[in-house]
Amino acid sequence: MTPFNPLVRDTGSPPIPEAQAWTRRYDGSRGPLIDLSQAVPGYPPHPDLLARLSLEAGSVAAARYGDIYGDEPLRRALAEDINSLYRGTLDHHDVMITSGCNQAFVLTMMSLAKAGDNVILPSPWYFNHQMTLDMLGVEPRALACRAENSFVPSVEDAERLIDQKTRAIVLVTPNNPTGAIYPRKTLEAFLALAQRKNIWLVIDETYRDFLNREDGAPHDIFMNAAWRDHVISLYSFSKSYCVPGHRVGAIMGGQAILEEVGKVIDCVQICAPRAAQAALSYAIPALGAWRQDNTAEIARRAQAFRAAMTSLNGWKLESIGAYFAYVAHPFNGQSARVVAEALAAHRGVLGLPGPYFGPGQEGHLRLAFANVGVESINQLPSRLAGFTL
């Protein structure tokens, strides 16, 4: 057989389809499947957004190439939204629209690091981040996030991992898979470290809209004059606006980094669909109240999940936030994959095993509680009670 690129071939298989295949053995005896595997919006898009998507998809403009940085109305709308939350000073020149947040991460890493370099990832990590670095020949260097520290990374631990080939530190907050929300002081300390070591701080804030805005901004980084030289912020529209099928993400950064990313986008033409960009430029200012209602609904689901887990002997809720809960299973020494597969096949509850998110995670499952309503979450105690391998 003609050889393939070994960096791609040695990358693991996509984990979500593998886990979803386990549900084919479930006979439905416990009720409908409770799918807590993938972060999928558990409610539909707003009707006005759907109408806009339909309208824009039928336009001539949507069938043409747009600006490689993304269409200006959406870039302006996102910059204004960020400024209203973070008290920042962004304008549309600081924003680039991408074909999803995963694509934003790929483009960023291609621009920052070459094969043989390393990038520090919080561990447990989002598997797409690790897979991207593997395919680029960039070493993913694990920054341990421990349960006893609420899965918040340590700046001191990160500094010990930095060497002459370190190009960036990646932070994900609210975190995937643990749900951990990093305190402001932690983010500020990581920015100071990036400045001191002259490397990049990449912050993936895919789930930022599921933080209570009444509590204020998650951080003050966009008020720091140094952010354009050291910070790259990533964002996804898919969860906040329930449009994952449209693949729209964004990169926020200074001109130096966006010019480098722009070279990659110009080469392969992977900006987001223009119809979705036009619809979202309307939705950002128009659907603020709807977004806040959704945030409140996710908070209710999180509260229900906490209550459900308190009645389960042996199962331990170690972290929860935004979309995800990170749960320790009671089967010491047993593979988390075996636990997750049996739970899906025999109890109709699908979660992802901890090892999907890096080494040392055999004792955990990630459960995306935001996928399902409170009624389904309330069934978890009866589904898990008495469960054995």
Backbone torsions as a table, in degrees:
resi	resn	phi	psi	omega
1	MET	NA	139.7	176.2
2	THR	-61.3	131.1	-174.3
3	PRO	-69.2	150.7	174.8
4	PHE	-102.1	167.7	173.7
5	ASN	-59.7	118.1	-176.6
6	PRO	-64.0	-26.9	179.4
7	LEU	-67.5	-29.5	176.6
8	VAL	-84.6	-44.2	-176.2
9	ARG	-63.3	-33.1	-178.2
10	ASP	-82.1	-4.9	177.5
11	THR	-75.1	142.4	-177.9
12	GLY	-63.0	159.7	177.9
13	SER	-67.6	153.3	177.5
14	PRO	-56.2	124.1	-172.4
15	PRO	-73.5	-33.0	-175.4
16	ILE	-62.8	-49.8	178.4
17	PRO	-59.8	-36.6	178.3
18	GLU	-60.6	-46.9	-179.2
19	ALA	-67.1	-40.6	-178.8
20	GLN	-64.3	-25.4	178.2
21	ALA	-66.0	-25.6	179.7
22	TRP	-63.5	-27.7	-175.5
23	THR	-71.2	-12.6	179.1
24	ARG	-65.6	-19.3	179.5
25	ARG	-88.9	-7.4	-178.2
26	TYR	-78.8	129.2	-173.9
27	ASP	-93.5	1.1	177.9
28	GLY	80.5	5.6	-173.7
29	SER	-67.5	-21.3	-179.9
30	ARG	-97.0	1.5	-176.3
31	GLY	112.7	-177.9	-178.4
32	PRO	-59.2	149.4	177.0
33	LEU	-57.1	135.0	172.4
34	ILE	-104.1	102.8	-173.8
35	ASP	-93.8	105.4	179.6
36	LEU	-113.9	29.2	-172.7
37	SER	-88.4	-57.4	-171.9
38	GLN	-106.4	146.1	178.5
39	ALA	-76.1	91.2	-178.8
40	VAL	-120.8	129.9	179.6
41	PRO	-53.4	128.8	-176.6
42	GLY	-89.8	22.2	176.9
43	TYR	-154.8	160.7	-173.6
44	PRO	-79.7	166.5	172.1
45	PRO	-63.3	160.6	176.0
46	HIS	-63.8	139.8	-179.8
47	PRO	-55.6	-36.8	179.4
48	ASP	-66.5	-34.2	177.4
49	LEU	-68.8	-41.0	176.8
50	LEU	-61.9	-40.5	179.1
51	ALA	-64.0	-40.9	178.5
52	ARG	-64.9	-40.9	178.0
53	LEU	-60.2	-43.4	179.0
54	SER	-63.6	-44.5	-179.4
55	LEU	-62.8	-48.4	-176.1
56	GLU	-68.7	-33.4	-179.9
57	ALA	-63.7	-25.9	179.8
58	GLY	-90.6	6.4	-177.9
59	SER	-89.0	155.2	176.4
60	VAL	-65.6	-38.9	-177.7
61	ALA	-59.6	-35.4	-177.7
62	ALA	-67.2	-19.0	-178.3
63	ALA	-92.2	4.3	-177.4
64	ARG	-113.4	163.0	173.8
65	TYR	-65.4	147.0	174.4
66	GLY	-113.7	-170.2	176.6
67	ASP	-61.9	138.2	-179.6
68	ILE	-64.7	-21.7	177.0
69	TYR	-86.3	-1.8	-174.7
70	GLY	101.5	157.2	-177.2
71	ASP	-69.0	137.8	-171.8
72	GLU	-60.3	-39.4	-179.9
73	PRO	-57.8	-39.4	179.5
74	LEU	-71.8	-39.3	178.8
75	ARG	-62.6	-40.8	178.0
76	ARG	-66.4	-43.5	-177.9
77	ALA	-63.2	-40.7	-179.9
78	LEU	-68.9	-41.6	178.2
79	ALA	-59.7	-42.7	180.0
80	GLU	-66.1	-38.2	179.0
81	ASP	-65.2	-43.8	178.6
82	ILE	-63.5	-42.8	-179.9
83	ASN	-62.9	-35.4	179.9
84	SER	-68.1	-29.8	-179.5
85	LEU	-88.3	-45.7	-171.6
86	TYR	-98.6	-1.3	-175.6
87	ARG	56.1	38.3	-177.7
88	GLY	-89.3	-175.1	-179.1
89	THR	-128.4	37.5	179.8
90	LEU	-74.6	149.1	164.0
91	ASP	-127.1	-178.1	-172.6
92	HIS	-66.1	-20.2	177.9
93	HIS	-69.5	-16.3	178.9
94	ASP	-91.4	2.2	-172.5
95	VAL	-123.0	136.3	173.4
96	MET	-127.3	134.1	178.9
97	ILE	-94.4	134.2	-177.0
98	THR	-124.3	170.9	178.0
99	SER	-84.8	70.7	-178.7
100	GLY	92.8	160.4	-178.6
101	CYS	-74.7	-31.8	174.4
102	ASN	-60.5	-40.7	177.6
103	GLN	-65.5	-37.1	176.6
104	ALA	-59.8	-39.7	179.5
105	PHE	-67.4	-43.7	179.0
106	VAL	-59.0	-48.9	-178.9
107	LEU	-61.0	-41.4	-179.5
108	THR	-63.7	-46.2	-178.8
109	MET	-67.6	-36.6	176.1
110	MET	-61.9	-32.7	-177.6
111	SER	-81.6	-27.2	-174.4
112	LEU	-94.2	-36.9	-167.8
113	ALA	-130.0	148.6	175.2
114	LYS	-114.1	168.8	178.0
115	ALA	-55.4	132.8	-178.3
116	GLY	100.0	-17.7	174.9
117	ASP	-80.7	176.1	175.4
118	ASN	-134.7	152.6	177.3
119	VAL	-131.0	135.4	-177.7
120	ILE	-88.0	125.6	178.4
121	LEU	-117.0	138.2	172.7
122	PRO	-65.6	137.9	-178.3
123	SER	-122.7	128.2	9.5
124	PRO	-65.3	144.7	-173.8
125	TRP	-113.9	161.4	172.4
126	TYR	-71.7	121.0	-168.7
127	PHE	-62.5	-28.8	178.0
128	ASN	-65.8	-31.7	176.2
129	HIS	-65.0	-48.0	-180.0
130	GLN	-63.5	-42.2	-179.8
131	MET	-64.1	-39.7	178.3
132	THR	-59.9	-48.1	-179.0
133	LEU	-63.5	-40.6	178.0
134	ASP	-58.9	-44.4	-177.5
135	MET	-69.3	-24.8	178.2
136	LEU	-88.1	-4.1	-177.9
137	GLY	75.5	20.4	178.7
138	VAL	-101.4	131.7	-177.7
139	GLU	-72.6	122.3	170.5
140	PRO	-81.9	112.8	-175.7
141	ARG	-98.9	117.4	-170.3
142	ALA	-75.9	125.7	172.7
143	LEU	-102.9	104.7	-172.9
144	ALA	-63.7	128.4	173.4
145	CYS	-114.5	118.4	-168.0
146	ARG	-105.9	148.9	-179.5
147	ALA	-59.4	-38.0	-178.2
148	GLU	-66.8	-17.4	175.7
149	ASN	-106.8	22.7	-179.5
150	SER	59.4	26.9	179.1
151	PHE	61.6	26.2	175.0
152	VAL	-94.4	129.1	-177.2
153	PRO	-71.5	155.6	-179.9
154	SER	-101.9	132.3	176.4
155	VAL	-62.9	-38.6	-179.7
156	GLU	-63.6	-40.7	176.9
157	ASP	-63.5	-41.0	-179.4
158	ALA	-63.9	-42.7	-177.6
159	GLU	-62.0	-33.8	178.8
160	ARG	-68.4	-20.3	-179.4
161	LEU	-88.0	-13.5	-174.1
162	ILE	-78.7	132.0	171.4
163	ASP	-136.2	-168.5	-174.0
164	GLN	-68.4	-13.0	179.6
165	LYS	-104.2	5.5	178.2
166	THR	-78.5	125.6	-177.8
167	ARG	-107.5	-22.9	-176.3
168	ALA	-163.1	156.6	167.2
169	ILE	-113.5	130.5	177.8
170	VAL	-104.7	131.3	172.4
171	LEU	-121.9	144.1	178.8
172	VAL	-125.9	112.0	-178.1
173	THR	-146.0	129.8	-11.3
174	PRO	-54.1	146.1	-166.4
175	ASN	-83.4	146.0	167.1
176	ASN	-119.4	112.4	26.6
177	PRO	-104.2	-10.2	-166.8
178	THR	-81.8	-21.2	-173.6
179	GLY	82.6	-3.2	-176.7
180	ALA	-60.1	139.9	177.8
181	ILE	-109.2	119.5	-175.1
182	TYR	-79.2	131.3	178.9
183	PRO	-64.1	156.5	178.4
184	ARG	-55.1	-44.4	-177.0
185	LYS	-61.8	-34.2	178.0
186	THR	-65.0	-46.4	180.0
187	LEU	-64.5	-40.1	178.3
188	GLU	-64.0	-38.4	179.1
189	ALA	-67.3	-37.1	177.9
190	PHE	-68.8	-36.1	175.8
191	LEU	-63.2	-42.8	178.1
192	ALA	-61.5	-39.0	177.7
193	LEU	-64.7	-43.6	179.2
194	ALA	-61.5	-40.9	177.4
195	GLN	-63.2	-45.8	-176.9
196	ARG	-64.4	-37.1	-177.4
197	LYS	-94.2	-2.2	-179.6
198	ASN	55.2	50.2	174.3
199	ILE	-127.1	177.1	-177.4
200	TRP	-95.2	145.7	169.6
201	LEU	-109.3	115.3	-179.4
202	VAL	-106.0	118.0	-177.6
203	ILE	-112.2	114.2	176.3
204	ASP	-89.9	112.7	-178.1
205	GLU	-116.0	42.9	-179.6
206	THR	-51.6	-37.5	-172.3
207	TYR	-105.7	20.7	-175.9
208	ARG	-63.8	-28.0	-176.9
209	ASP	-73.2	-5.5	178.9
210	PHE	-101.0	14.6	167.6
211	LEU	-92.7	147.1	-179.3
212	ASN	-70.1	113.8	-177.9
213	ARG	-65.9	-19.9	177.1
214	GLU	-66.3	-19.9	178.0
215	ASP	-83.0	-0.3	178.6
216	GLY	90.7	-174.3	-177.3
217	ALA	-70.7	146.3	177.9
218	PRO	-64.5	-26.2	-179.6
219	HIS	-160.6	173.1	-179.6
220	ASP	-113.5	19.6	-172.2
221	ILE	-61.3	-37.6	-177.5
222	PHE	-71.6	-5.9	173.8
223	MET	-92.9	-10.6	-179.2
224	ASN	-82.9	126.0	-176.5
225	ALA	-60.6	-20.3	-176.0
226	ALA	-86.0	-3.8	-170.3
227	TRP	-63.4	-35.9	-177.0
228	ARG	-65.5	-21.4	-179.4
229	ASP	-96.6	-10.9	-174.0
230	HIS	-138.2	-10.6	-174.0
231	VAL	-119.1	135.9	170.0
232	ILE	-124.4	123.4	-179.7
233	SER	-108.3	134.7	179.9
234	LEU	-113.5	145.5	-177.1
235	TYR	-144.5	151.1	177.3
236	SER	-125.5	137.1	175.0
237	PHE	-87.8	-12.0	-165.9
238	SER	-64.7	-43.3	-176.8
239	LYS	-80.2	-43.4	-176.0
240	SER	-64.6	-32.7	-177.1
241	TYR	-114.4	5.3	176.0
242	CYS	60.2	42.2	-178.4
243	VAL	-128.8	47.4	-178.6
244	PRO	-60.8	-27.9	179.6
245	GLY	-67.9	-15.8	-178.5
246	HIS	-93.0	-11.0	172.5
247	ARG	53.1	72.9	177.6
248	VAL	-127.5	124.0	176.5
249	GLY	-135.7	-174.4	-177.8
250	ALA	-154.0	152.3	171.6
251	ILE	-119.2	131.8	173.0
252	MET	-114.6	126.4	-179.7
253	GLY	-171.1	175.6	178.4
254	GLY	-73.8	170.4	-175.6
255	GLN	-60.5	-34.6	-177.1
256	ALA	-60.7	-47.7	-178.0
257	ILE	-73.8	-39.3	-178.4
258	LEU	-65.7	-31.8	176.0
259	GLU	-64.8	-38.4	178.2
260	GLU	-68.8	-44.6	177.9
261	VAL	-62.7	-37.8	179.9
262	GLY	-59.1	-32.6	177.4
263	LYS	-62.8	-40.1	-180.0
264	VAL	-68.4	-46.9	-179.3
265	ILE	-61.5	-42.0	-179.7
266	ASP	-62.6	-32.3	-178.4
267	CYS	-70.1	-41.2	-171.6
268	VAL	-114.0	-2.6	175.6
269	GLN	51.6	64.6	-177.0
270	ILE	-119.4	31.5	175.0
271	CYS	-70.7	159.9	-175.9
272	ALA	-65.8	156.2	177.4
273	PRO	-54.2	135.5	-173.9
274	ARG	-68.9	-32.2	178.0
275	ALA	-62.5	-42.7	178.6
276	ALA	-65.8	-38.4	178.6
277	GLN	-61.7	-44.7	-179.4
278	ALA	-64.4	-42.7	-179.5
279	ALA	-65.5	-39.5	-178.6
280	LEU	-72.1	-29.9	176.8
281	SER	-64.2	-29.4	172.1
282	TYR	-74.4	-42.9	-170.5
283	ALA	-69.0	-34.2	-175.7
284	ILE	-57.1	-53.3	178.9
285	PRO	-79.6	-26.8	-171.3
286	ALA	-84.6	-26.9	-170.4
287	LEU	-113.1	28.6	-180.0
288	GLY	-60.0	-43.0	-179.2
289	ALA	-65.8	-39.0	177.3
290	TRP	-62.3	-42.0	178.2
291	ARG	-62.6	-42.0	179.4
292	GLN	-65.1	-37.5	176.1
293	ASP	-62.4	-40.0	178.7
294	ASN	-66.0	-39.0	176.4
295	THR	-60.2	-42.3	178.5
296	ALA	-65.0	-36.8	178.1
297	GLU	-65.9	-42.5	178.0
298	ILE	-63.3	-37.0	177.2
299	ALA	-63.4	-38.1	176.7
300	ARG	-64.3	-39.4	178.4
301	ARG	-65.8	-38.9	177.4
302	ALA	-63.4	-42.0	178.6
303	GLN	-63.1	-41.6	178.2
304	ALA	-64.4	-37.9	-179.9
305	PHE	-66.0	-43.2	177.2
306	ARG	-58.0	-45.0	-179.4
307	ALA	-64.1	-39.9	180.0
308	ALA	-63.5	-37.6	-175.7
309	MET	-77.2	-21.6	-177.8
310	THR	-68.6	-21.6	-175.9
311	SER	-95.3	7.5	-174.8
312	LEU	-108.2	112.5	179.0
313	ASN	-70.1	129.9	175.2
314	GLY	95.2	-32.3	176.8
315	TRP	-85.6	135.0	-175.2
316	LYS	-127.3	120.7	175.1
317	LEU	-79.7	109.5	-175.3
318	GLU	-97.2	-23.8	179.4
319	SER	-160.9	145.1	177.7
320	ILE	-153.2	142.4	177.9
321	GLY	177.5	148.4	179.6
322	ALA	53.9	-107.1	-174.7
323	TYR	-100.0	-16.5	-162.7
324	PHE	-124.6	149.9	168.4
325	ALA	-123.6	139.9	178.0
326	TYR	-112.4	114.7	-167.5
327	VAL	-118.9	133.2	174.1
328	ALA	-86.2	126.2	179.0
329	HIS	-85.0	160.5	-172.9
330	PRO	-88.6	5.0	-173.2
331	PHE	-99.6	78.1	-176.0
332	ASN	-56.9	132.4	178.3
333	GLY	83.7	-6.3	-179.0
334	GLN	-95.0	146.1	178.3
335	SER	-62.2	131.6	177.5
336	ALA	-63.4	-29.4	177.8
337	ARG	-65.2	-41.9	177.7
338	VAL	-62.6	-42.3	179.1
339	VAL	-62.2	-49.1	-177.0
340	ALA	-64.5	-40.2	-179.5
341	GLU	-66.0	-42.6	179.6
342	ALA	-67.3	-38.3	179.4
343	LEU	-63.5	-39.8	178.8
344	ALA	-69.2	-43.8	-174.1
345	ALA	-72.8	-34.4	-171.5
346	HIS	-109.8	-21.6	180.0
347	ARG	-120.0	-4.3	177.0
348	GLY	68.0	33.8	176.1
349	VAL	-123.8	115.6	-176.1
350	LEU	-106.7	116.2	172.3
351	GLY	-127.6	177.3	-179.2
352	LEU	-107.8	136.2	178.9
353	PRO	-70.0	144.8	-178.7
354	GLY	-53.0	-39.5	-178.5
355	PRO	-61.9	-16.6	172.1
356	TYR	-60.4	-22.3	-174.7
357	PHE	-107.8	21.0	173.5
358	GLY	119.4	170.8	-177.9
359	PRO	-69.4	155.9	176.5
360	GLY	79.0	17.3	-175.1
361	GLN	-115.5	21.9	-176.2
362	GLU	-61.0	-23.6	-176.2
363	GLY	-87.0	5.7	-171.3
364	HIS	-128.5	157.8	167.8
365	LEU	-126.5	145.5	170.7
366	ARG	-100.3	127.0	-179.2
367	LEU	-120.7	116.6	-178.6
368	ALA	-86.6	82.4	-173.7
369	PHE	-64.3	-23.9	-176.4
370	ALA	-69.0	-14.3	-178.6
371	ASN	-66.6	-26.5	-169.1
372	VAL	-127.5	161.3	-178.4
373	GLY	-78.8	172.5	-177.7
374	VAL	-60.7	-36.8	-179.5
375	GLU	-60.0	-42.0	178.3
376	SER	-68.4	-40.9	179.3
377	ILE	-61.4	-38.0	-179.9
378	ASN	-65.9	-15.1	177.0
379	GLN	-81.9	-13.4	-175.3
380	LEU	-58.3	-42.6	179.2
381	PRO	-56.1	-44.0	-180.0
382	SER	-70.3	-30.9	178.9
383	ARG	-71.4	-38.3	-175.4
384	LEU	-89.5	-22.8	-178.9
385	ALA	-60.1	128.5	177.7
386	GLY	76.0	4.7	-179.5
387	PHE	-68.9	128.0	177.4
388	THR	-134.7	163.5	178.9
389	LEU	-94.3	NA	NA
